[in-house]
Amino acid sequence: MKEMKALVLTAGVGNRLRPLTANRSKSMLMIAGKPVVQYIIDSLKENDIRDITIVVGHGKQELMDYIEQGGDEDISIRYVHQLEQKGVENAILCARDELGDEEEFLAVHGDVLVEPEMVARALENHETQDAYMTYLVTLVSNPEQFGTVKIGRNGMVERLVEKGGPDRYVSNYAVAGLTVFNREIFSLLSKHGTMERAIESVITGGKRVGAAVWEKEWAEFTWPWDILKANRIVMDRKLKGHGTFIAESAEIHKNVVLEGPVFIDEGSIIRPGTTLHGPIYIGKGVYIGNNSLVRDYASLCDNVHIGYAVEVRNSMVFERVKIGRMTYLADSLVGADAVIEAGVQLWNWRPGNQPLYLREPEEKIRVPMSKFGAIIGDGVIIGVNTSIYPATRIGENSVIAAGCIIDEDIPPDSDVRVQQNLSITKRSDSQSCE
């Protein structure tokens, strides 16, 4: 297979994933201890693609700092800045000076969980089908939310339709975020403006656009629950069938119960009476207090601190979060440097299992899960004994005072407190002591 360069698109804003993407690129969302962009880079390396151009925009500094701190000498990474986030077409055109001389290149969307086999599948099918361009595609049950392709009997793409709602999809085959492009894509996008019209011109011109089908689980980061799905996919791949990993420097008390596969990284401390029910991921320098329960796809990033008798289930907890004693956290997402004080309850269902909805500016989006908790932004502080309704967003850097019941989204940088009306009266049935 001939050598190929890669173009990784990471500039998108990711409004539907806020508040977790308020300051970071979607490619810097954490999945089982690593950002999405690291999974992409690792998958490219495993396929001997070591020359990578990354289009950066929103959240670019954190992403660039992370990659540079990694210092991988086996790869060459260059950055192209998309000054205004004007979509995928514009992002690709921003890389024209870097890749315009290449006969072909692999484009990877930075909001997709990429596995090495996905890259291999796209490249192999492109070569064996003798295609001019090739899309990796996957079957989905909700095609109206994705760009889709119509595939002919010869396995070639007959039509590409971009995202456009319930009347726009042409099949259940969604574009899965990896495409082998011919360099002609630059001139076609300049001429036609949209990817849909550019690919239509390729097909009507008699050139072959291949479809490499990915039949395994797949995750694109559009909604907050997609993070939990990706976390589950990675943990299944990392732990199931591979068993438990405990770093030598981790301190696990003899009275800790281990059930199922767990990953515990360096310097973590697990106190007595705690149960770890895998699959779960525990990063570096994590502290879990006595009598806690961490279970079922919980993912704790580096330097998370958990107090006494806390339960965490199927949740993604970003770096340096502090969770106070006797708190319940399930099916939720917690941004970096948040503080959740004692006794906080993150509700993840409504009585009678009523449907859950995420509130968007102009619509309500039904959550495709019977249980889904809160989305808490970076730097949020939640006071003692606060309760938060399911599918609720808490904007970054907000402070919620003790004892609040939160049943609506909280904007960023908010100060939230309950106004208590204290009433003290003499009991009518009281009797004096004589």
Secondary structure, 3 states (H helix, E strand, C coil): CCCCEEEEECCCCCHHHCCCCCCCCHHHCEECCEEHHHHHHHHHHHCCCCEEEEEECCCHHHHHHHHHHHCCCCCEEEEEECCCCCCHHHHHHHCHHHHCCCCEEEEEECCECCCHHHHHHHHHHHHHCCCCEEEEEEECCCHHHCCEEEECCCCEEEEEECCCCCCCCCCCEEEEEEEEEECHHHHHHHHHCCHHHHHHHHHHCCCCEEEEECCCCCCECCCHHHHHHHHHHHHHHHCCCCCCEECCCCEECCCCEEECCEEECCCCEECCCCEEECCEEECCCCEECCCCEEECCCEECCCCEECCCCEEECCEECCCCEECCCCEEECCEECCCCEECCCCEECCCCHHHCCCEEEECCEEEECCCCCCCCEECCCCEECCCCEECCCCEECCCCEECCCCEECCCECCCCEECCCCCCCCCCCCCCCCCC
